[in-house]
Amino acid sequence: MLTRPFGLWDSSITTSDLTNRSVSLSQVRIDGSSTYWIEGRSHQGGRRVLLRHHGHGLTEEVLPLIDQSILPDVATRVHEYGGRAYAVQDGVIVFSHAGDNRVYSYDCSRPADGVQVLTPLDDRRYGDFEIAPVRGLVYAVCEDHRAGGEPVNYLVAIPLDGSASRGDGEITEVFSGTDFVISPTLSPDGTKLAWITWIHPHMPWTQSQLHVGSLDFSGKISSSLTLVDTEGVCVYEPRWSLSGDLIHVDDSSGWANLYRTEGFGWEAEEPAEAWMSRLRTRRLHPSKRAFSHPHWQLGLHSFDNLDSEHLICSWAEDGYWHLGTVRLDNGQLERWDLPWWPIGNVAASDSRVVLLADSADQPPAVVQIQDGQTTVLRSSTYSEVSPELVSVAEPFTYPTRDGQEAYGFFYRPKNPGFAAPAGELPPLLVLVHGGPTSSARPGLKLAVQFWTSRGFAVADINHRGSTGFGRHFRQALDGNWGVMDVTDCADAVKFLVVQGKVDPARVAIRGGSAGGFTTLAALASTDVFTAGTCLYGIADLAVLADQTHKFESRYLQGLLGVKDFSDPLVKERSPLTRVSDITAPLLWLQGEDDKVVPITQANLMVDALRQQGNDVDLKVYPGEGHGFLRAPNIHDAVETELAFYRRVWGLE
């Protein structure tokens, strides 16, 4: 064992393990005996690939080339954050290709036909697909940019025969009139459609509505009702049971709990009042558990039908996610004792369960549970990390300065090949998640182990505003963004310092997007942090509100507690107006093509800091948006950040 200062340890976990030897996994679905998922490959320029695992064990890339020359990139830019970009039913796949935003189909039973185009080439984006094979349609969310200015969002029905792309058919608008619409879901008998809407200035996790409509023979909505529309209540994940009851999650109790609505046997010509009188809605398992999470992306799938009597579901409890079943008749919850934690995507069919999962010592993977056996179908990394090198997350709860509590996960430096000089304490990296309506989770992440194996301590913070701890904890940040999240991060550092776990002279805060805003605000308003890394963060709130995309264009109003952006508080909370208070060195990493937080934010802040002589560095990556997808850029960003900390803290 070598003696070397913290932060200078050598590690076998390299940037190649984060890029060329790793993939991102998402959108797990089951179709018969096959399992599908999306694999994001930074070593292929960030391309999103659709994989299929056959029941007999073979895993393959399923889609052929488009027009015999184009590699399919299965992704959508709806809301910029995308999400569910494909659907599959009986071997027929409908997907969005990121290269041109068009919708395509592919029949796995007729490979000779190749990929068929379903939509014309224009300025519309599609996602959240729901196939209706009897009618020959696929329902989808459409984000229409053709008129310029702010796009229009609505639900459409796209013919599966390709006639809309040829001009002898049409894409039919089936629902419109709200600012946003997501989650079209078709009943088992194909006669009813459920969906979610919300209206500015709300976000889907602050107040949203659940609708149900009856479909006529052509696939249009003939009559409809609004099942949930309550001030301050948000709705998640409508999904039909096998018997035709509607399951959804809402937080009317203060927690995102499951609900079952029975009595949908109406006829299309009946008035909505008659349907409503027969419906019966009840909470399945009243508890302080969160059975879903915010709709940042399309296609949330935190629960599914296990059989006619049970749901397979995942839920957050005390900062950890669990998997189990809920009985549909009495709501009884049974937790499955597994060495895996679900991370947001669960699918089931014929008592076979497949989920995205991780654990304290295993990175994200596609995991199958069948007949009592657990099998890893796909790991997110090809690297083998020695268990002796893995720093396991240690949960901690700490007091905030206003007498409340916040949460975090602490990772100690760990590397069996090195020891620090006697009496030395490690430098600390404080991670601030995005959103800010997101959350930190304790599963193994190579991006965290990269740091801990080099002698850095890491604290991943769930400040107030994070999800998974109830609506009250999330709403605590409303009106307090840039204040409470900052003090919660600073209080976490003070808690760890008092415990003697970290060096108070070497503490960095780093975050992306909203986490980047918190990073800048923390550097301006506290003296706890001696360095900061901002990834595509926010410096001027008023400018951002004017330039950002539709999805988040009113989000800041709720977070700041203002009616409009002329309020003096907007300027007061903007880190750009507090440049003179920032003394710690800053590294800014930015995608040149970012549409969520445009590069304007980086230029404004970095220029202002340079004018007053601050230690600040800006790295801009061409071709990258809100988050980096390409391996060379990810490699450079990580190595640049490592070199930055070593320089500013004198780690030599």
Secondary structure by P-SEA (a helix, b strand, c coil): cccccccccccccccccccccbbbbccccccccbbbbbbbbccccbbbbbbbbccccccccccccccccccccccccccccccccccccccbbbbbbccccbbbbbccccccccccccccccccccccccccccccbbbbbbbccccccbbbbbbbbbbccccccccccccccccccccccccccccccccccccccccccccccccbbbbbbbbcccccccccccccccccbbbcbbbbcccbbbbbcccccccbbbbbbccccccccccaaaaaaabbbbbccccccccccccccccccccccccccccccccccccbbbbbccccccbbbbbbbccccccccccccccbbbbbcccccccccbbbbcccccccccccccbbbbcccbbbbbbbbbbccccccccbbbbcbbbccccccccbbbbbbbbbbccccccccccccaaaaaaaaabbbbbbbbcccccccccccccccccccccaaaaaaaaaaaaaaaaccccccbbbbbbccaaaaaaaaaaaccccccccccccccccaaaaaacccccccaaaaaaaccccccccccccccccccccccccbbbbbbbcccccccaaaaaaaaaaaaaaccbbbbbbbcccccccccaaaaaaaaaaaaaaaaaaaccc
